[in-house]
Structure formats: structure tokens, C-alpha cells
Amino acid sequence: MSKDKVPSAKRMEKLWSAGQFACPECGFQIGLDTLELMRFNECPKCKAIFYAPQRVKDFYLFAPAGGGGMGSVYKAVSPRFPDRLLAVKLLAREEQGNPGNIHALLNEAQVSGKFAACEFLAGCLDAGYDNGEYFTAMDYIEGERLDKRIERLVRLPEPEVIAIALHVLAAEQHIYRHGFLFRDLKPENIIINEKGYAILIDFGLCISREHALNPDEDYVSGSAYYLPPERLTGQGEDARSEIYSLGMVMYHALTGKTYFDASEIDALAKRHLSKLRVSTEAKLEEISPPLAAILGSMIAQEPESRPGSFEEVFVALKALLD
């Protein structure tokens, strides 16, 4: 199937109910029972190579679109959402025995549905368990994930990183005003769309502000390179914790490397909490002094030393951009 060719959900549904699938190139109808679903197959008539879809609930997953540690993402269509290209995430089979990961995946729809429309957020449309798969569905965002952009460009220009941070802060503020904390800021969860907007995705770790202040988890969730020190020690989190994570993401985008280079979470945790922490000034010396000053305050180890609100960081960064 060509990159820009999106199948008709209604036609897909009609053929599927008849046990058939039409080759995207020549239209030849092939029995589903003869195909390897969610694999590339060869059309017996025109010999074209195509991806055989799978149905999960009423979503037809017709092309792979990427993946991460917890699972894979697929482009999809659904008759319930006509004329919309969707992204369906499936929890990896090996993670289906992990209650924490199942909760994180299914938490997306429940939580993101509480937020009104925001141009910097991609909320979940549906989630559940069907056909042996735990899944979430959202609108597919045409663009580039921030981690992929960093891999491609290595170091992003300061004005671009500041603009991304402003968009993320707007999304974070929107979530915060609705009584929640996002709690999973990392480059993999930020997509730069075709308009240049930074869109926040994946609400698996998003919880209420009250719960964040009084955590009761028995395990630490989140990417170790970006999570705030207070999560490692079981302390409560607030807006300042999100500001810390954003600072770590900005540092990665500005320098092409994570602030910490430890390969294991245990070693990384020790570095976060060590009294012998590497000088922030030395780490930030390759960043312009005005931005380094803001970034240094954002990633201060003690929450009391960080900016107290999203608005404060937004105003400071906006002044630099202006």
C-alpha cells in the first residue's frame, strides 16, 4: 500500500465480514484465512507486496507506524470515525502479564477524555481489550517524534527548542487546570506536526494532582532519564516536577545527549540523588547563558529551587524567543 493511500473503513468492514481482503494495488479479493495478518504478504494475482490488516474491536490496523518499549503503533481506520486516519497502540504480548503496564495503557482513554480540546494535546478516542490485544486509539498525527528528530539532527537550534517547550508548557498547563499531572515527559511522547506544533501524546502515567502529591505506587514508572528525583524517593510531585522533566527533555534536544549517561536505572537513580552531582554549570556550558540560566533552575535537584509554576517558565522562555 502506498504511503498516502488510506483504505475506506466501510469497504474494509464489508469485505472483512465476508472473510475477504482486497489487494491495495489491483483490488483482487483474497481470503483472510489465507493471509498472515499483521504481516507483509504477496498478492497471488499482481505479486504486489502488501500489509495484511488486523481488526481490533472496530478498528482496522492496516500499516505499522512505529513502536516503543511497551508495544507497537499502527495506522488504522474505523467506520465509527469516518474520514479520519487513526493510530492504534497495542500492548506488547510480553507486557500483558504486567498489571502496571496494562493500567498505564488503559488509563489513557479514561484520563485524556477529561480534557477539553487543546491544539497541543492528542487525546485518546477509545481503549480496551479485544481479540487478545490491549489497545488504545487516537487520531494519527502526521509529523516527526522528537526523539527521531534529535536522532536525525543531533542538536536542535535554541529557538526551535524554546518553541517546543512553550507548546509543551501550554499543554501541561491545560492538563494541570483540569486537576492532573502528565508525569511522562520524554522525547518519545512529543510529536512535531506539519504546522511545527509540539503535540503531547500518551497519558498512561497521567494521574490527579492529589494522587501525585500523595503517591502510593510500589514501583517507579517513567523513563529514568527524564523523571524528577522526588519520584525516585517516593515524595509527592507537583508542577515543579513536570518542569524538571521538561528541562531534561530540553537539554537532550539542545545537546543531542541525555543529561545523565548511566545505562542502568539503578545507577541513574544514584546519580539523581548523589550529593556529588556533576556541576550544572559545566553541563550547560555549551548552551547560551540566558537559556542555560533558565534551564539550570528548571533541573535543580530540590523542587524548592525550581520555578513554581508553568506560567513562570513560559514567560521566561517567551522573553528569550521574542
VOPAGU-2260 file (C-alpha; in pm, 1 decimal, decimal comma):
REM VOPAGU-2260
SITE   aa  ch    i         X         Y         Z
SITE  MET   A    0       0,0       0,0       0,0
SITE  SER   A    1     140,0     338,4     -93,7
SITE  LYS   A    2     234,3     579,6     181,4
SITE  ASP   A    3     -57,8     817,2     124,7
SITE  LYS   A    4    -326,0     557,8      42,0
SITE  VAL   A    5    -574,1     519,7     327,1
SITE  PRO   A    6    -833,4     242,7     285,7
SITE  SER   A    7   -1204,6     301,9     320,4
SITE  ALA   A    8   -1323,7     187,4     661,6
SITE  LYS   A    9   -1668,6      95,6     528,3
SITE  ARG   A   10   -1527,1    -112,5     244,6
SITE  MET   A   11   -1280,0    -277,3     480,6
SITE  GLU   A   12   -1564,9    -365,0     717,6
SITE  LYS   A   13   -1778,9    -507,2     436,4
SITE  LEU   A   14   -1500,6    -724,9     300,0
SITE  TRP   A   15   -1391,3    -835,2     646,3
SITE  SER   A   16   -1742,5    -954,3     735,4
SITE  ALA   A   17   -1728,1   -1167,3     420,2
SITE  GLY   A   18   -1389,6   -1308,5     516,8
SITE  GLN   A   19   -1213,6   -1122,0     237,4
SITE  PHE   A   20    -943,0    -862,4     186,0
SITE  ALA   A   21    -877,0    -665,7    -134,3
SITE  CYS   A   22    -522,1    -620,6    -260,0
SITE  PRO   A   23    -449,1    -246,0    -230,0
SITE  GLU   A   24    -279,4    -245,4    -572,0
SITE  CYS   A   25    -503,6    -447,7    -803,3
SITE  GLY   A   26    -820,5    -496,4    -595,5
SITE  PHE   A   27    -808,3    -875,4    -616,6
SITE  GLN   A   28   -1004,0   -1024,9    -328,2
SITE  ILE   A   29    -814,4   -1268,2    -108,5
SITE  GLY   A   30    -949,7   -1490,0     167,6
SITE  LEU   A   31    -846,5   -1373,0     512,8
SITE  ASP   A   32    -781,4   -1733,2     612,1
SITE  THR   A   33    -501,5   -1749,2     352,5
SITE  LEU   A   34    -319,7   -1440,3     481,6
SITE  GLU   A   35     -72,4   -1385,0     761,3
SITE  LEU   A   36    -241,0   -1098,1     941,5
SITE  MET   A   37     -23,3    -807,8    1054,5
SITE  ARG   A   38     249,6    -934,3     821,0
SITE  PHE   A   39     358,6    -845,7     468,4
SITE  ASN   A   40     204,2   -1076,1     208,8
SITE  GLU   A   41     226,3   -1118,8    -169,2
SITE  CYS   A   42     -81,1   -1076,0    -386,9
SITE  PRO   A   43    -140,1   -1402,9    -579,4
SITE  LYS   A   44    -256,6   -1204,8    -883,3
SITE  CYS   A   45     -34,0    -895,6    -928,2
SITE  LYS   A   46     251,2   -1010,7    -698,9
SITE  ALA   A   47     248,3    -676,9    -515,5
SITE  ILE   A   48     365,4    -683,9    -153,9
SITE  PHE   A   49     105,4    -553,3      91,1
SITE  TYR   A   50      45,4    -544,2     465,1
SITE  ALA   A   51    -242,6    -766,4     574,4
SITE  PRO   A   52    -452,1    -581,4     835,5
SITE  GLN   A   53    -596,6    -697,1    1164,2
SITE  ARG   A   54    -921,3    -596,1    1330,8
SITE  VAL   A   55    -926,3    -493,6    1696,6
SITE  LYS   A   56   -1276,6    -401,8    1810,8
SITE  ASP   A   57   -1395,9    -186,8    1517,8
SITE  PHE   A   58   -1050,3     -59,8    1423,7
SITE  TYR   A   59    -875,5    -195,9    1114,3
SITE  LEU   A   60    -497,7    -178,5    1158,3
SITE  PHE   A   61    -358,8    -153,7     804,5
SITE  ALA   A   62       4,4     -38,8     838,2
SITE  PRO   A   63     277,9     -31,7    1104,1
SITE  ALA   A   64     358,3     318,2    1229,3
SITE  GLY   A   65     629,0     270,3    1490,0
SITE  GLY   A   66     663,5     144,9    1841,5
SITE  GLY   A   67     825,6     174,8    2180,5
SITE  GLY   A   68     915,2     -24,0    2486,4
SITE  MET   A   69     557,1    -116,2    2576,8
SITE  GLY   A   70     421,4    -201,6    2234,2
SITE  SER   A   71     363,5    -107,0    1871,9
SITE  VAL   A   72     158,8     158,4    1694,3
SITE  TYR   A   73     -38,5     103,8    1373,4
SITE  LYS   A   74    -222,1     326,4    1128,4
SITE  ALA   A   75    -589,8     237,9    1135,8
SITE  VAL   A   76    -936,8     328,3    1014,4
SITE  SER   A   77   -1274,8     272,2    1174,4
SITE  PRO   A   78   -1633,7     313,3    1048,9
SITE  ARG   A   79   -1703,2     481,6    1381,8
SITE  PHE   A   80   -1466,5     765,1    1288,5
SITE  PRO   A   81   -1517,5     808,7     912,2
SITE  ASP   A   82   -1266,0    1012,9     711,9
SITE  ARG   A   83   -1015,3    1012,0     999,8
SITE  LEU   A   84    -676,6     846,9     999,3
SITE  LEU   A   85    -618,0     686,8    1338,8
SITE  ALA   A   86    -329,3     546,9    1539,5
SITE  VAL   A   87    -389,4     231,7    1743,6
SITE  LYS   A   88    -134,9     124,4    2002,6
SITE  LEU   A   89    -117,6    -241,2    2106,8
SITE  LEU   A   90      44,6    -353,3    2428,4
SITE  ALA   A   91     331,0    -593,3    2357,5
SITE  ARG   A   92     237,4    -956,0    2426,0
SITE  GLU   A   93     525,5    -996,3    2671,2
SITE  GLU   A   94     389,3    -699,9    2870,4
SITE  GLN   A   95      37,7    -840,1    2906,6
SITE  GLY   A   96     132,3   -1003,8    3235,2
SITE  ASN   A   97     239,4    -669,7    3381,6
SITE  PRO   A   98     -58,9    -507,5    3563,2
SITE  GLY   A   99     120,2    -172,2    3577,0
SITE  ASN   A  100     164,4    -152,6    3200,5
SITE  ILE   A  101    -193,3    -266,8    3137,6
SITE  HIS   A  102    -319,3       4,2    3370,5
SITE  ALA   A  103     -98,0     264,9    3204,4
SITE  LEU   A  104    -230,6     177,8    2860,0
SITE  LEU   A  105    -598,3     171,0    2958,5
SITE  ASN   A  106    -558,9     481,4    3174,6
SITE  GLU   A  107    -506,7     688,5    2859,5
SITE  ALA   A  108    -868,1     689,9    2744,7
SITE  GLN   A  109   -1012,4     739,7    3091,3
SITE  VAL   A  110    -787,5    1033,8    3173,1
SITE  SER   A  111    -742,1    1211,7    2840,5
SITE  GLY   A  112   -1117,2    1216,0    2788,1
SITE  LYS   A  113   -1140,9    1457,0    3080,4
SITE  PHE   A  114    -954,3    1729,3    2892,9
SITE  ALA   A  115   -1129,2    1965,9    2656,1
SITE  ALA   A  116    -980,9    2015,7    2309,5
SITE  CYS   A  117    -629,1    2157,4    2314,0
SITE  GLU   A  118    -420,1    2204,9    1999,8
SITE  PHE   A  119    -110,0    2076,5    2180,3
SITE  LEU   A  120    -267,9    1753,1    2309,9
SITE  ALA   A  121    -370,1    1432,3    2132,3
SITE  GLY   A  122    -636,8    1268,0    2344,1
SITE  CYS   A  123    -739,1     903,6    2333,0
SITE  LEU   A  124   -1059,7     808,2    2148,3
SITE  ASP   A  125   -1103,3     455,3    2281,4
SITE  ALA   A  126    -925,0     184,3    2477,7
SITE  GLY   A  127    -991,1    -167,2    2594,0
SITE  TYR   A  128    -924,5    -536,1    2533,7
SITE  ASP   A  129   -1033,3    -718,8    2218,8
SITE  ASN   A  130    -914,9   -1008,9    2004,2
SITE  GLY   A  131    -637,5   -1086,7    2251,6
SITE  GLU   A  132    -499,9    -731,3    2246,8
SITE  TYR   A  133    -494,4    -441,9    2491,6
SITE  PHE   A  134    -526,9    -127,7    2281,0
SITE  THR   A  135    -572,1     248,1    2272,0
SITE  ALA   A  136    -682,8     455,8    1972,5
SITE  MET   A  137    -625,1     821,1    1890,1
SITE  ASP   A  138    -604,5    1045,8    1584,4
SITE  TYR   A  139    -292,2     983,2    1380,9
SITE  ILE   A  140     -63,7    1286,7    1387,7
SITE  GLU   A  141     138,4    1348,3    1073,6
SITE  GLY   A  142     478,6    1464,6    1187,0
SITE  GLU   A  143     804,0    1359,9    1349,9
SITE  ARG   A  144     857,3    1235,2    1702,1
SITE  LEU   A  145    1101,1    1449,1    1894,7
SITE  ASP   A  146    1333,7    1156,1    1969,5
SITE  LYS   A  147    1354,9    1077,7    1597,7
SITE  ARG   A  148    1418,9    1443,1    1520,0
SITE  ILE   A  149    1703,7    1451,1    1770,9
SITE  GLU   A  150    1849,6    1133,6    1619,6
SITE  ARG   A  151    1834,2    1291,4    1273,8
SITE  LEU   A  152    1962,1    1641,6    1356,4
SITE  VAL   A  153    2160,0    1561,7    1676,2
SITE  ARG   A  154    2128,6    1917,0    1812,4
SITE  LEU   A  155    1821,8    2133,7    1762,0
SITE  PRO   A  156    1853,1    2514,7    1737,2
SITE  GLU   A  157    1772,5    2701,8    2055,9
SITE  PRO   A  158    1473,7    2893,2    1907,3
SITE  GLU   A  159    1317,7    2563,4    1797,2
SITE  VAL   A  160    1368,3    2400,6    2138,3
SITE  ILE   A  161    1219,2    2704,8    2311,5
SITE  ALA   A  162     915,6    2695,6    2079,5
SITE  ILE   A  163     866,5    2324,5    2152,6
SITE  ALA   A  164     891,8    2393,8    2525,6
SITE  LEU   A  165     629,8    2670,8    2501,9
SITE  HIS   A  166     385,2    2434,4    2332,8
SITE  VAL   A  167     450,1    2162,1    2592,0
SITE  LEU   A  168     403,7    2414,3    2874,1
SITE  ALA   A  169      67,3    2517,7    2725,4
SITE  ALA   A  170     -37,9    2152,2    2715,0
SITE  GLU   A  171      89,1    2092,6    3068,6
SITE  GLN   A  172     -95,2    2397,3    3197,8
SITE  HIS   A  173    -415,5    2275,7    3030,7
SITE  ILE   A  174    -379,6    1935,9    3198,5
SITE  TYR   A  175    -293,3    2097,7    3531,8
SITE  ARG   A  176    -601,0    2322,7    3526,1
SITE  HIS   A  177    -813,9    2011,2    3484,1
SITE  GLY   A  178    -663,8    1867,8    3802,2
SITE  PHE   A  179    -398,0    1632,6    3663,0
SITE  LEU   A  180     -23,0    1592,9    3608,9
SITE  PHE   A  181     110,2    1438,5    3287,5
SITE  ARG   A  182     413,6    1267,5    3451,2
SITE  ASP   A  183     567,2    1113,6    3136,9
SITE  LEU   A  184     754,6    1388,6    2957,9
SITE  LYS   A  185    1013,9    1241,5    2722,1
SITE  PRO   A  186    1102,1    1296,9    2355,0
SITE  GLU   A  187     908,3     984,1    2253,3
SITE  ASN   A  188     586,4    1145,1    2378,3
SITE  ILE   A  189     621,1    1466,7    2178,1
SITE  ILE   A  190     535,3    1483,9    1807,9
SITE  ILE   A  191     621,0    1785,3    1593,1
SITE  ASN   A  192     331,2    1807,7    1348,8
SITE  GLU   A  193     326,4    1952,0     997,5
SITE  LYS   A  194     249,8    2300,1    1132,4
SITE  GLY   A  195     551,2    2287,7    1361,3
SITE  TYR   A  196     339,8    2245,6    1674,9
SITE  ALA   A  197     461,9    2016,8    1951,8
SITE  ILE   A  198     183,9    1770,8    2036,1
SITE  LEU   A  199     185,8    1579,1    2363,5
SITE  ILE   A  200      78,0    1214,0    2342,0
SITE  ASP   A  201      42,4     913,5    2575,3
SITE  PHE   A  202    -146,2     970,6    2900,9
SITE  GLY   A  203     -64,9     634,1    3054,7
SITE  LEU   A  204     103,5     782,9    3364,4
SITE  CYS   A  205    -122,7    1085,1    3398,3
SITE  ILE   A  206    -288,0    1098,9    3742,3
SITE  SER   A  207    -475,4    1351,0    3952,4
SITE  ARG   A  208    -277,5    1624,9    4122,7
SITE  GLU   A  209    -395,9    1498,7    4460,3
SITE  HIS   A  210    -273,7    1147,1    4385,3
SITE  ALA   A  211      57,6    1284,3    4259,3
SITE  LEU   A  212     110,3    1470,7    4585,8
SITE  ASN   A  213      34,1    1156,2    4786,7
SITE  PRO   A  214     175,5     866,7    4582,6
SITE  ASP   A  215     110,2     507,1    4681,0
SITE  GLU   A  216     279,4     314,8    4397,6
SITE  ASP   A  217     508,6      26,3    4483,0
SITE  TYR   A  218     721,6      80,1    4171,8
SITE  VAL   A  219     873,0     374,1    3986,4
SITE  SER   A  220     714,0     447,3    3648,6
SITE  GLY   A  221     856,3     660,7    3371,9
SITE  SER   A  222    1173,1     699,6    3170,4
SITE  ALA   A  223    1464,1     727,0    3412,4
SITE  TYR   A  224    1644,1     989,9    3204,9
SITE  TYR   A  225    1367,1    1246,9    3249,3
SITE  LEU   A  226    1175,5    1168,6    3568,1
SITE  PRO   A  227    1214,8    1400,9    3868,6
SITE  PRO   A  228    1427,5    1294,9    4169,1
SITE  GLU   A  229    1127,3    1309,8    4401,1
SITE  ARG   A  230     964,1    1017,9    4220,6
SITE  LEU   A  231    1265,6     803,4    4296,7
SITE  THR   A  232    1233,1     876,2    4666,4
SITE  GLY   A  233     855,4     835,9    4679,4
SITE  GLN   A  234     790,1    1202,0    4757,1
SITE  GLY   A  235     492,8    1391,7    4622,5
SITE  GLU   A  236     503,5    1562,3    4284,0
SITE  ASP   A  237     356,3    1887,8    4155,0
SITE  ALA   A  238     408,8    2132,4    3868,5
SITE  ARG   A  239     775,1    2170,9    3964,3
SITE  SER   A  240     827,5    1801,3    3893,7
SITE  GLU   A  241     691,8    1845,6    3541,2
SITE  ILE   A  242     916,0    2148,5    3495,5
SITE  TYR   A  243    1217,6    1933,9    3588,2
SITE  SER   A  244    1125,7    1669,5    3329,2
SITE  LEU   A  245    1073,9    1934,4    3062,3
SITE  GLY   A  246    1416,4    2076,7    3143,1
SITE  MET   A  247    1572,2    1733,9    3092,3
SITE  VAL   A  248    1394,7    1696,4    2757,9
SITE  MET   A  249    1513,2    2042,6    2650,5
SITE  TYR   A  250    1871,1    1957,9    2746,6
SITE  HIS   A  251    1856,3    1642,8    2533,5
SITE  ALA   A  252    1720,6    1837,0    2235,0
SITE  LEU   A  253    1979,2    2115,4    2271,7
SITE  THR   A  254    2286,4    1895,2    2314,2
SITE  GLY   A  255    2195,7    1568,7    2143,5
SITE  LYS   A  256    2255,9    1370,9    2460,8
SITE  THR   A  257    2073,1    1299,7    2784,1
SITE  TYR   A  258    2183,7    1484,2    3097,1
SITE  PHE   A  259    2283,7    1151,7    3255,1
SITE  ASP   A  260    2462,5     878,9    3061,5
SITE  ALA   A  261    2409,5     586,1    3302,7
SITE  SER   A  262    2297,0     270,2    3124,0
SITE  GLU   A  263    2100,9     121,2    3410,6
SITE  ILE   A  264    1819,1     268,4    3615,0
SITE  ASP   A  265    1981,5     186,8    3947,8
SITE  ALA   A  266    2298,1     371,5    3855,6
SITE  LEU   A  267    2092,6     656,8    3716,3
SITE  ALA   A  268    1892,3     680,0    4038,2
SITE  LYS   A  269    2212,4     711,1    4236,3
SITE  ARG   A  270    2327,2     991,7    4011,5
SITE  HIS   A  271    1997,3    1175,6    4054,3
SITE  LEU   A  272    2025,9    1157,7    4431,0
SITE  SER   A  273    2400,6    1183,1    4475,4
SITE  LYS   A  274    2542,3    1469,5    4676,5
SITE  LEU   A  275    2836,6    1457,7    4433,4
SITE  ARG   A  276    2622,4    1551,8    4137,4
SITE  VAL   A  277    2812,7    1691,5    3838,4
SITE  SER   A  278    2814,1    2069,5    3831,7
SITE  THR   A  279    2513,2    2203,5    3642,8
SITE  GLU   A  280    2722,2    2493,4    3516,6
SITE  ALA   A  281    2968,7    2255,7    3349,9
SITE  LYS   A  282    2687,4    2057,0    3192,6
SITE  LEU   A  283    2522,0    2368,7    3048,7
SITE  GLU   A  284    2830,1    2547,1    2920,9
SITE  GLU   A  285    2751,5    2467,8    2554,8
SITE  ILE   A  286    2412,2    2642,0    2584,3
SITE  SER   A  287    2375,9    3020,7    2560,3
SITE  PRO   A  288    2396,3    3183,3    2908,5
SITE  PRO   A  289    2038,4    3323,8    2919,0
SITE  LEU   A  290    1883,2    2988,5    2826,9
SITE  ALA   A  291    2130,2    2797,1    3045,6
SITE  ALA   A  292    2023,6    3005,5    3344,7
SITE  ILE   A  293    1656,3    2916,2    3292,3
SITE  LEU   A  294    1736,9    2552,3    3222,8
SITE  GLY   A  295    1958,4    2528,8    3530,0
SITE  SER   A  296    1674,0    2645,9    3752,9
SITE  MET   A  297    1431,9    2401,2    3589,1
SITE  ILE   A  298    1650,7    2096,7    3660,7
SITE  ALA   A  299    1753,3    2193,6    4012,4
SITE  GLN   A  300    1761,9    1883,2    4230,0
SITE  GLU   A  301    1546,2    2033,6    4505,8
SITE  PRO   A  302    1190,2    2124,3    4398,5
SITE  GLU   A  303    1206,3    2441,1    4609,8
SITE  SER   A  304    1487,2    2570,3    4386,1
SITE  ARG   A  305    1284,2    2534,8    4064,9
SITE  PRO   A  306    1030,6    2777,4    3916,2
SITE  GLY   A  307     700,0    2741,0    4097,6
SITE  SER   A  308     460,1    2738,0    3801,9
SITE  PHE   A  309     429,1    2665,6    3431,9
SITE  GLU   A  310     346,1    3032,7    3373,2
SITE  GLU   A  311     674,4    3144,0    3525,1
SITE  VAL   A  312     876,4    2922,9    3290,2
SITE  PHE   A  313     657,8    3018,1    2994,1
SITE  VAL   A  314     711,9    3391,2    3049,0
SITE  ALA   A  315    1089,1    3347,7    3089,8
SITE  LEU   A  316    1125,4    3137,0    2773,8
SITE  LYS   A  317     889,7    3356,3    2572,0
SITE  ALA   A  318    1103,1    3658,8    2656,7
SITE  LEU   A  319    1408,0    3481,0    2514,5
SITE  LEU   A  320    1223,4    3385,1    2198,3
SITE  ASP   A  321    1094,3    3739,8    2149,3
